[in-house]
Amino acid sequence: MKKLLILGAGTAGTMVANKMIHHLDLLEWDITIVDQDETHYYQPGFLFIPFGIYGPNDVIKPKRNYIPAGVNLIMSPIEQIEPEKNRVRLAKDSRYLEYDYLVIATGTRPVPEETPGLEGPGWGDTIHEFYTHSGAVTLAKRLRYWDGGRLVVNIMEMPFKCPVAPLEFVFLADWWFHEQGLRDKVDITFVTPLPGAFTKPRAGALLGDILERKNVHLVTDFYAEGVDQDAKVLRSYDENEVPYDMLVTIPVNMGAEMIAQSGLGDELNHVPVDKHTFVHADYDNIFALGDAAALPTSKAGSVAHFAVETWTENFLRYIDGLEMTHQFDGHANCYIESGFGKGILIDFNYDVEPLPGKFPLPGVGPFSLLQESEMNHWGKMMFRWMYWNILLKGKEMPITSQMSMAGKWN
């Protein structure tokens, strides 16, 4: 019996399990998925918790609810992958799981201890993050009683998951402080290592214009060296300083520690793979999907979705000894909440930056690309239902995995 082992029951890993249960004969295949956390988080919802749009319980469900019957679920930390022996050692009881094919979908996570001075007495008081459930809940409690000052939102280092979320936080903060009657008492600054508001120039120009319109200061090319909590300043390597009263940071993101221990990752513990087929650079029976993969595109749920769709077609050919003919193009599709009941939609891939147009139906929409609209806001809000009920379960979504130029204009 052949063995498919999936590490991680987040978005990508859960989708793989739900796809494979319909394609592999369980009389011939053993499918096992390993994770250490019982709770599945709808991570795009963390953004809304600090502003009271979602409550803490609106973004969590049991992971077991989404693992299909016929797939073995093992709850345990993973100690090490031994690729030369085609096996994985679990931390829970030190037992080994052997595999014929391995899918690494262990994600990425914020690691604040990588930045000097970030953690300490101010963490959770004057310094916050919203990329974890606990961090978003703590920030919500703090914002509830904050009476204003200098709010700084900063990105420590690229890459990190959901790269539009820091901008969305700034836009929602502008809206929320207006709602609270405090906007004239809050000075908002967005600090980024990028040369503009976003990685893609055309979208970056639009988002930069929105920041200016909302009276948000933009500080670019800022490579954070550390935080001085006593002086309340964020300091760069070239000794520039940005003062804050409240710092909302996106810490350095890193993959699972066991990736480093297994010798399978880069300097940030993300797994180097072929950007079109997800095959590991050194082992042809190991794949990495979702945020765990070192790909030159966004670490986002949409990328995980499109990647798994492409990988599924390839994997079924691969195990039959055929060439993997489906090439993932880096497709990413992101709703950007811009505040006051509006949003922006961008659709791009490795080679094509976001363009204006209509999506998903050419000329009809109902969503507008690279343009603010109320419909885009509702698309963002509706996606939570689609995530739990369609995407995670591996059902067909009304969006092709390859980016289409239909409906776009340059």
KEBA-547792 format. One record per residue (C-alpha): x, y negated, z negated. Coordinates in Angstrom, 2 decimals. Example, Ala and Ser with C-alpha at 12.3 -4.5 7.8 and 13.67 -1.06 7.14 Angstrom:
BEGIN
+---------+---------+---------+
|       X |       Y |       Z |
+---------+---------+---------+
|   12.30 |    4.50 |   -7.80 |
|   13.67 |    1.06 |   -7.14 |
+---------+---------+---------+
END
This chain:
BEGIN
+---------+---------+---------+
|       X |       Y |       Z |
+---------+---------+---------+
|    0.00 |    0.00 |    0.00 |
|    1.32 |   -3.43 |    0.97 |
|    1.44 |   -6.17 |   -1.64 |
|    0.67 |   -9.86 |   -1.22 |
|    1.65 |  -11.86 |   -4.31 |
|    0.47 |  -15.45 |   -4.76 |
|    2.11 |  -17.64 |   -7.40 |
|   -0.19 |  -20.43 |   -8.55 |
|   -3.99 |  -20.65 |   -8.62 |
|   -4.29 |  -24.34 |   -7.77 |
|   -5.74 |  -25.66 |   -4.54 |
|   -3.42 |  -23.88 |   -2.08 |
|   -3.11 |  -20.59 |   -3.98 |
|   -6.85 |  -20.28 |   -4.56 |
|   -7.57 |  -20.99 |   -0.91 |
|   -5.08 |  -18.31 |    0.16 |
|   -6.77 |  -15.75 |   -2.10 |
|  -10.21 |  -16.61 |   -0.74 |
|   -9.01 |  -16.49 |    2.86 |
|   -7.11 |  -13.22 |    2.54 |
|   -9.91 |  -11.32 |    0.81 |
|  -11.87 |  -11.59 |    4.08 |
|   -9.00 |  -10.66 |    6.37 |
|   -7.01 |   -7.93 |    4.64 |
|   -8.27 |   -4.39 |    4.13 |
|   -8.18 |   -3.73 |    0.38 |
|   -7.63 |   -0.05 |    1.05 |
|   -4.28 |   -1.05 |    2.53 |
|   -3.45 |   -4.26 |    0.65 |
|   -3.06 |   -5.25 |   -2.97 |
|   -3.62 |   -8.99 |   -3.47 |
|   -2.48 |  -10.50 |   -6.78 |
|   -2.48 |  -14.12 |   -7.95 |
|   -0.56 |  -15.33 |  -11.03 |
|   -1.12 |  -18.50 |  -13.04 |
|   -0.51 |  -19.64 |  -16.61 |
|   -3.43 |  -22.07 |  -17.02 |
|   -7.08 |  -21.04 |  -17.30 |
|   -8.36 |  -24.48 |  -16.23 |
|   -8.65 |  -25.71 |  -12.66 |
|   -8.49 |  -29.49 |  -12.35 |
|   -9.97 |  -31.58 |   -9.57 |
|   -6.90 |  -33.78 |   -9.51 |
|   -8.26 |  -36.56 |   -7.23 |
|  -10.76 |  -37.21 |  -10.02 |
|   -8.04 |  -38.19 |  -12.51 |
|   -7.96 |  -41.59 |  -10.79 |
|  -11.54 |  -42.33 |  -11.82 |
|  -11.31 |  -41.34 |  -15.49 |
|   -9.52 |  -44.51 |  -16.73 |
|  -12.33 |  -46.66 |  -15.31 |
|  -15.21 |  -44.56 |  -16.64 |
|  -16.39 |  -43.49 |  -13.18 |
|  -15.79 |  -39.84 |  -14.13 |
|  -15.80 |  -38.38 |  -17.60 |
|  -13.09 |  -35.97 |  -18.77 |
|  -15.31 |  -32.92 |  -18.18 |
|  -16.29 |  -33.93 |  -14.64 |
|  -13.01 |  -32.68 |  -13.17 |
|  -12.52 |  -29.28 |  -14.80 |
|  -13.77 |  -25.75 |  -14.15 |
|  -12.45 |  -22.28 |  -15.04 |
|   -9.97 |  -20.95 |  -12.49 |
|  -11.48 |  -17.49 |  -12.82 |
|  -14.68 |  -18.77 |  -11.22 |
|  -12.85 |  -19.28 |   -7.93 |
|  -10.78 |  -16.11 |   -7.68 |
|  -12.73 |  -13.64 |   -5.52 |
|  -13.59 |  -10.12 |   -6.58 |
|  -10.94 |   -7.72 |   -5.32 |
|   -8.04 |  -10.07 |   -6.10 |
|   -6.04 |   -9.27 |   -9.23 |
|   -5.67 |  -12.30 |  -11.51 |
|   -2.80 |  -12.28 |  -14.01 |
|   -2.53 |  -15.08 |  -16.57 |
|    1.13 |  -15.53 |  -17.46 |
|    3.99 |  -17.99 |  -17.05 |
|    6.43 |  -16.96 |  -14.33 |
|    9.99 |  -16.52 |  -15.49 |
|   11.85 |  -15.93 |  -12.25 |
|   11.57 |  -14.89 |   -8.62 |
|   14.16 |  -12.32 |   -7.52 |
|   14.01 |  -12.62 |   -3.72 |
|   16.77 |  -10.11 |   -3.04 |
|   14.72 |   -7.44 |   -4.85 |
|   11.29 |   -8.62 |   -3.67 |
|    9.95 |   -8.99 |   -7.16 |
|    8.83 |  -11.56 |   -9.74 |
|    9.46 |  -11.39 |  -13.47 |
|    6.65 |  -12.57 |  -15.73 |
|    7.37 |  -14.37 |  -19.00 |
|    4.39 |  -12.97 |  -20.88 |
|    5.63 |   -9.39 |  -21.20 |
|    8.82 |   -9.43 |  -19.07 |
|    7.25 |   -7.05 |  -16.58 |
|    7.99 |   -7.18 |  -12.86 |
|    5.57 |   -7.63 |   -9.99 |
|    6.84 |   -6.35 |   -6.66 |
|    5.75 |   -7.84 |   -3.35 |
|    6.02 |   -7.34 |    0.37 |
|    5.02 |  -10.95 |    1.00 |
|    5.19 |  -13.83 |   -1.45 |
|    3.28 |  -17.13 |   -1.35 |
|    4.63 |  -19.84 |   -3.67 |
|    1.90 |  -22.34 |   -4.52 |
|    3.07 |  -23.53 |   -7.93 |
|    2.58 |  -27.21 |   -7.15 |
|    4.46 |  -30.22 |   -8.42 |
|    4.17 |  -32.12 |  -11.69 |
|    5.11 |  -35.45 |  -13.28 |
|    8.35 |  -35.28 |  -15.29 |
|    8.63 |  -38.54 |  -17.28 |
|   11.74 |  -37.37 |  -19.13 |
|   13.68 |  -37.75 |  -15.87 |
|   13.57 |  -41.57 |  -16.29 |
|   15.60 |  -43.06 |  -19.16 |
|   13.45 |  -44.91 |  -21.68 |
|   10.11 |  -43.95 |  -20.16 |
|    9.08 |  -41.68 |  -23.00 |
|    9.36 |  -42.87 |  -26.59 |
|    7.28 |  -44.93 |  -29.04 |
|    5.46 |  -46.81 |  -26.26 |
|    4.36 |  -43.70 |  -24.38 |
|    0.57 |  -43.51 |  -24.58 |
|    0.38 |  -47.09 |  -25.95 |
|    2.03 |  -49.61 |  -23.62 |
|    3.16 |  -46.99 |  -21.07 |
|    0.72 |  -44.61 |  -19.38 |
|    0.24 |  -42.23 |  -16.47 |
|   -2.94 |  -40.87 |  -14.88 |
|   -1.51 |  -37.89 |  -12.98 |
|   -2.44 |  -35.48 |  -15.77 |
|   -5.83 |  -34.94 |  -17.35 |
|   -4.58 |  -35.89 |  -20.82 |
|   -2.79 |  -38.96 |  -19.46 |
|   -5.90 |  -40.21 |  -17.65 |
|   -8.06 |  -39.70 |  -20.76 |
|   -5.56 |  -41.54 |  -22.98 |
|   -5.37 |  -44.42 |  -20.50 |
|   -9.17 |  -44.68 |  -20.42 |
|   -9.25 |  -45.13 |  -24.19 |
|   -6.49 |  -47.76 |  -24.06 |
|   -8.07 |  -49.78 |  -21.23 |
|  -11.36 |  -49.87 |  -23.08 |
|   -9.87 |  -52.21 |  -25.69 |
|   -7.15 |  -53.98 |  -23.72 |
|   -7.67 |  -57.74 |  -23.60 |
|   -5.32 |  -58.56 |  -20.73 |
|   -1.72 |  -59.38 |  -19.88 |
|    0.78 |  -58.14 |  -17.33 |
|   -0.31 |  -54.84 |  -15.80 |
|    2.45 |  -53.17 |  -13.78 |
|    1.79 |  -50.06 |  -11.67 |
|    5.00 |  -48.46 |  -10.44 |
|    6.21 |  -45.47 |   -8.43 |
|    9.42 |  -44.03 |   -9.85 |
|   10.56 |  -41.92 |   -6.90 |
|    9.40 |  -40.26 |   -3.69 |
|    7.89 |  -37.77 |   -3.05 |
|    4.94 |  -37.43 |   -5.40 |
|    1.48 |  -35.94 |   -5.07 |
|   -1.40 |  -37.99 |   -3.68 |
|    0.66 |  -40.96 |   -2.45 |
|   -2.36 |  -43.24 |   -2.01 |
|   -3.50 |  -42.86 |   -5.64 |
|   -1.23 |  -45.62 |   -7.08 |
|   -2.71 |  -48.10 |   -4.59 |
|   -6.20 |  -46.87 |   -5.40 |
|   -5.49 |  -47.42 |   -9.09 |
|   -4.48 |  -51.02 |   -8.38 |
|   -7.59 |  -51.64 |   -6.28 |
|   -9.88 |  -50.12 |   -8.90 |
|   -8.13 |  -52.05 |  -11.67 |
|   -8.85 |  -55.29 |   -9.80 |
|  -12.52 |  -54.30 |   -9.52 |
|  -12.77 |  -53.04 |  -13.10 |
|  -11.26 |  -56.15 |  -14.67 |
|  -13.65 |  -58.27 |  -12.62 |
|  -16.51 |  -56.16 |  -14.02 |
|  -15.20 |  -56.70 |  -17.56 |
|  -14.85 |  -60.45 |  -17.05 |
|  -11.09 |  -60.15 |  -17.63 |
|   -9.58 |  -60.47 |  -14.15 |
|   -8.32 |  -64.02 |  -14.79 |
|   -6.51 |  -62.70 |  -17.87 |
|   -4.74 |  -59.85 |  -16.06 |
|   -1.70 |  -60.26 |  -13.83 |
|   -1.36 |  -57.13 |  -11.63 |
|    1.93 |  -56.10 |  -10.00 |
|    2.50 |  -53.08 |   -7.77 |
|    6.12 |  -51.88 |   -7.75 |
|    7.32 |  -49.36 |   -5.16 |
|   10.60 |  -47.96 |   -3.80 |
|    9.11 |  -48.23 |   -0.30 |
|    9.74 |  -51.20 |    2.00 |
|    5.99 |  -51.82 |    2.12 |
|    2.72 |  -50.87 |    0.46 |
|    2.64 |  -47.41 |    2.11 |
|    4.89 |  -44.98 |    3.97 |
|    3.21 |  -45.51 |    7.36 |
|    3.80 |  -49.04 |    8.76 |
|    0.37 |  -49.66 |   10.29 |
|   -1.53 |  -48.49 |    7.21 |
|    1.04 |  -50.25 |    5.02 |
|    0.32 |  -53.57 |    6.71 |
|   -3.44 |  -53.21 |    6.12 |
|   -2.99 |  -52.14 |    2.51 |
|   -0.50 |  -54.95 |    1.92 |
|   -3.05 |  -57.45 |    3.20 |
|   -5.63 |  -56.07 |    0.78 |
|   -3.18 |  -56.39 |   -2.11 |
|   -2.60 |  -60.02 |   -1.16 |
|   -6.32 |  -60.68 |   -0.87 |
|   -6.86 |  -59.23 |   -4.33 |
|   -4.02 |  -61.35 |   -5.75 |
|   -1.86 |  -58.34 |   -6.58 |
|    1.87 |  -58.97 |   -6.51 |
|    3.85 |  -56.50 |   -4.39 |
|    7.47 |  -55.66 |   -5.30 |
|    9.15 |  -53.45 |   -2.70 |
|   12.49 |  -51.60 |   -2.43 |
|   12.52 |  -51.21 |   -6.21 |
|   14.47 |  -48.12 |   -7.25 |
|   13.71 |  -47.71 |  -10.94 |
|   16.68 |  -46.91 |  -13.15 |
|   14.81 |  -46.91 |  -16.44 |
|   12.55 |  -48.67 |  -18.90 |
|   13.55 |  -50.93 |  -21.79 |
|   10.66 |  -50.50 |  -24.20 |
|   11.94 |  -53.09 |  -26.66 |
|   12.12 |  -55.80 |  -24.00 |
|    9.09 |  -54.38 |  -22.16 |
|   10.78 |  -54.41 |  -18.77 |
|   11.07 |  -51.97 |  -15.90 |
|   14.65 |  -52.11 |  -14.60 |
|   16.05 |  -51.16 |  -11.19 |
|   19.48 |  -49.80 |  -10.28 |
|   20.45 |  -53.21 |   -8.89 |
|   19.46 |  -54.78 |  -12.25 |
|   16.22 |  -56.41 |  -11.15 |
|   13.59 |  -56.48 |  -13.88 |
|    9.80 |  -56.48 |  -13.89 |
|    8.23 |  -57.38 |  -17.25 |
|    5.05 |  -55.67 |  -18.39 |
|    2.52 |  -55.63 |  -21.20 |
|    1.06 |  -52.38 |  -19.89 |
|    3.00 |  -50.10 |  -17.55 |
|    1.06 |  -47.48 |  -15.58 |
|    3.70 |  -45.30 |  -13.98 |
|    3.88 |  -42.47 |  -11.51 |
|    6.79 |  -40.50 |  -12.98 |
|    9.29 |  -38.50 |  -10.97 |
|    7.52 |  -35.44 |   -9.56 |
|    9.24 |  -32.04 |   -9.63 |
|    8.31 |  -28.49 |   -8.78 |
|    8.22 |  -25.62 |  -11.26 |
|   11.39 |  -25.04 |  -13.26 |
|   11.40 |  -21.36 |  -12.32 |
|   11.95 |  -22.40 |   -8.69 |
|   15.33 |  -23.80 |   -9.71 |
|   16.10 |  -20.76 |  -11.85 |
|   15.36 |  -18.55 |   -8.86 |
|   17.62 |  -20.55 |   -6.53 |
|   14.79 |  -21.22 |   -4.10 |
|   14.34 |  -24.98 |   -4.32 |
|   15.87 |  -28.35 |   -3.52 |
|   17.06 |  -30.92 |   -6.06 |
|   13.44 |  -31.63 |   -7.07 |
|   12.51 |  -27.92 |   -7.26 |
|   10.38 |  -28.09 |   -4.13 |
|   10.73 |  -25.14 |   -1.77 |
|   12.43 |  -25.75 |    1.62 |
|   10.35 |  -24.18 |    4.38 |
|    9.86 |  -24.49 |    8.11 |
|    7.55 |  -27.49 |    8.46 |
|    5.40 |  -25.73 |   11.07 |
|    5.15 |  -22.16 |    9.70 |
|    5.96 |  -22.49 |    5.95 |
|    8.53 |  -19.68 |    6.05 |
|   11.30 |  -20.10 |    3.49 |
|   14.62 |  -21.23 |    4.91 |
|   16.42 |  -18.06 |    3.71 |
|   13.76 |  -15.37 |    3.21 |
|   11.36 |  -14.40 |    5.97 |
|    8.80 |  -12.80 |    3.64 |
|    8.46 |  -15.86 |    1.38 |
|    6.15 |  -18.78 |    2.14 |
|    5.45 |  -22.00 |    0.24 |
|    2.19 |  -23.92 |    0.51 |
|    0.63 |  -27.00 |   -1.06 |
|    2.62 |  -29.37 |   -3.25 |
|    5.29 |  -26.73 |   -3.93 |
|    6.52 |  -26.95 |   -0.33 |
|    9.18 |  -29.46 |    0.71 |
|    7.45 |  -30.88 |    3.79 |
|    7.89 |  -34.31 |    5.46 |
|    4.24 |  -35.20 |    4.87 |
|    1.99 |  -36.14 |    1.96 |
|    1.62 |  -33.93 |   -1.09 |
|   -2.17 |  -34.03 |   -1.02 |
|   -5.15 |  -31.70 |   -1.15 |
|   -5.97 |  -32.30 |    2.50 |
|   -2.48 |  -31.18 |    3.52 |
|   -2.87 |  -28.02 |    1.42 |
|   -6.21 |  -27.35 |    3.13 |
|   -4.92 |  -27.83 |    6.68 |
|   -1.71 |  -25.95 |    5.90 |
|   -3.55 |  -22.91 |    4.53 |
|   -5.83 |  -22.85 |    7.59 |
|   -2.81 |  -22.79 |    9.89 |
|   -0.88 |  -20.33 |    7.70 |
|   -3.80 |  -17.89 |    7.66 |
|   -3.85 |  -17.59 |   11.45 |
|   -0.07 |  -17.21 |   11.52 |
|    0.14 |  -14.70 |    8.68 |
|   -2.35 |  -12.34 |   10.28 |
|   -0.20 |  -12.31 |   13.41 |
|    3.03 |  -12.09 |   11.40 |
|    2.08 |   -8.92 |    9.53 |
|    1.23 |   -7.31 |   12.87 |
|    4.72 |   -8.06 |   14.14 |
|    3.65 |  -10.90 |   16.43 |
|    5.10 |  -14.38 |   16.81 |
|    3.58 |  -17.15 |   14.69 |
|    2.15 |  -19.30 |   17.45 |
|    0.15 |  -21.75 |   15.32 |
|    2.25 |  -24.81 |   14.50 |
|    1.22 |  -26.99 |   11.56 |
|    1.47 |  -30.63 |   12.67 |
|    1.60 |  -32.28 |    9.23 |
|   -2.06 |  -33.27 |    9.35 |
|   -3.19 |  -35.40 |    6.38 |
|   -6.58 |  -37.00 |    5.84 |
|   -7.05 |  -39.37 |    2.90 |
|   -9.84 |  -41.54 |    1.58 |
|   -8.46 |  -44.61 |   -0.19 |
|  -10.81 |  -46.15 |   -2.75 |
|  -10.41 |  -49.92 |   -2.38 |
|  -12.82 |  -51.13 |   -5.08 |
|  -16.22 |  -52.84 |   -5.12 |
|  -17.90 |  -49.80 |   -3.54 |
|  -15.68 |  -49.66 |   -0.47 |
|  -12.98 |  -47.36 |    0.84 |
|  -10.54 |  -46.78 |    3.68 |
|   -9.94 |  -43.54 |    5.59 |
|   -6.61 |  -42.62 |    7.19 |
|   -5.87 |  -39.62 |    9.39 |
|   -2.31 |  -38.87 |   10.52 |
|    0.35 |  -36.20 |   11.03 |
|    4.12 |  -35.77 |   11.35 |
|    4.32 |  -37.80 |   14.56 |
|    1.24 |  -40.03 |   14.68 |
|    0.67 |  -42.73 |   12.08 |
|   -2.86 |  -43.75 |   10.98 |
|   -4.83 |  -45.33 |   13.82 |
|   -8.22 |  -47.11 |   13.88 |
|  -11.28 |  -45.34 |   15.23 |
|  -14.25 |  -43.23 |   14.14 |
|  -14.18 |  -39.90 |   12.30 |
|  -15.01 |  -37.04 |   12.59 |
|  -17.29 |  -37.64 |   15.59 |
|  -15.63 |  -39.81 |   18.28 |
|  -17.39 |  -43.15 |   18.62 |
|  -20.01 |  -42.15 |   16.04 |
|  -18.24 |  -41.52 |   12.77 |
|  -19.88 |  -41.94 |   10.34 |
|  -16.50 |  -42.81 |    8.81 |
|  -14.30 |  -45.64 |   10.04 |
|  -10.55 |  -45.13 |   10.28 |
|   -8.15 |  -47.77 |    8.97 |
|  -11.03 |  -50.03 |    7.99 |
|  -12.84 |  -50.79 |    4.74 |
|  -16.45 |  -49.61 |    4.55 |
|  -19.06 |  -48.48 |    2.05 |
|  -19.43 |  -45.18 |    3.94 |
|  -15.75 |  -44.39 |    3.31 |
|  -16.35 |  -44.93 |   -0.41 |
|  -19.21 |  -42.44 |   -0.34 |
|  -17.06 |  -40.00 |    1.61 |
|  -14.56 |  -40.14 |   -1.25 |
|  -17.26 |  -39.61 |   -3.85 |
|  -18.90 |  -36.73 |   -1.95 |
|  -15.64 |  -34.88 |   -1.58 |
|  -15.69 |  -33.57 |   -5.16 |
|  -18.75 |  -31.42 |   -4.33 |
|  -17.10 |  -30.24 |   -1.12 |
|  -13.92 |  -29.36 |   -3.01 |
|  -15.64 |  -27.10 |   -5.55 |
|  -18.18 |  -25.55 |   -3.19 |
|  -16.46 |  -25.30 |    0.20 |
|  -12.73 |  -26.00 |    0.26 |
|  -11.60 |  -23.96 |   -2.78 |
|  -13.74 |  -21.03 |   -1.73 |
|  -11.99 |  -20.89 |    1.63 |
|  -15.11 |  -21.72 |    3.62 |
|  -14.97 |  -23.55 |    6.92 |
|  -14.70 |  -27.33 |    6.66 |
|  -15.98 |  -29.60 |    9.47 |
|  -12.43 |  -30.83 |   10.17 |
|   -9.85 |  -29.11 |   12.36 |
|   -6.49 |  -28.23 |   10.84 |
|   -4.70 |  -29.86 |   13.79 |
|   -5.09 |  -33.61 |   13.97 |
|   -7.26 |  -34.74 |   16.88 |
|   -6.78 |  -37.98 |   18.80 |
|  -10.46 |  -37.99 |   19.75 |
|  -12.18 |  -41.10 |   18.43 |
|   -8.90 |  -42.93 |   17.77 |
|   -7.57 |  -45.89 |   19.66 |
|   -4.15 |  -47.46 |   19.67 |
+---------+---------+---------+
END
